[in-house]
Amino acid sequence: MVDLGTNECIPCKLMAPILVEREEEYRGRAAIIFIDVWDPPAAARPFGISTIPTQIFL
């Protein structure tokens, strides 16, 4: 799973503890990757998102 957001976004901050729980629950079976869309901005471009937070399940 790819989580796209920023460390400054309030909804992103509210989602973070939930994703930490899911990461622990699925450790060894799935990966949860956080990409900060502001640092560097080019990292999120391939996903074509327009709002954050956005989670993409691959």
N, C-alpha and C positions, 0 to 999 in steps of 0.2 A: 504494500500500500504506500502511496506517495501522499504526504500531507504538505500542501502548499499554503504558506501563510507568512506572517512576520512575528517577530518577538515583541512588537509594539502594538499589535492589533488585539483589542479586548476580546472579541469572539475567539480569536486564535488562542489566547491565553486560557480561556475557559475550556477549550477543547483539549488542551495539552494533557491534563491529568487523565482524561478518558483514554487518550491514545497511549499514555504510559501504561495504564492498566492492560490495554489490549496487547501491547508489546510484550509484557510479562506473560500474559495468558498464551500467546502464540509463539513464544520464544522457541527457536529451533524448527518451527514449521512455517513461519511467515516473517517477513521483514516489514517494519514500518519506518519509512525514511521521511525526514522533515527537510523541506527546501524553503529557505527564507527568500521570498520573491524580491526582496529589496537588496540582498547581499549575496551574490551579484544578481542584478535583475535578469541577465541573460539565462540564468539557470532555469527559470520558469517558462521562458518563451516557447520551448517545444511543446508544452502542455496546452497552450492557447487558452488559458483561463482568464476570466474577466472579474471574478470576485474571490475574496478570501474570507474565511478559510475554505479550501477545497480539498477533498480527499478523492484520490483516484485509485481504484482497485485494479491492479494489473494481474 
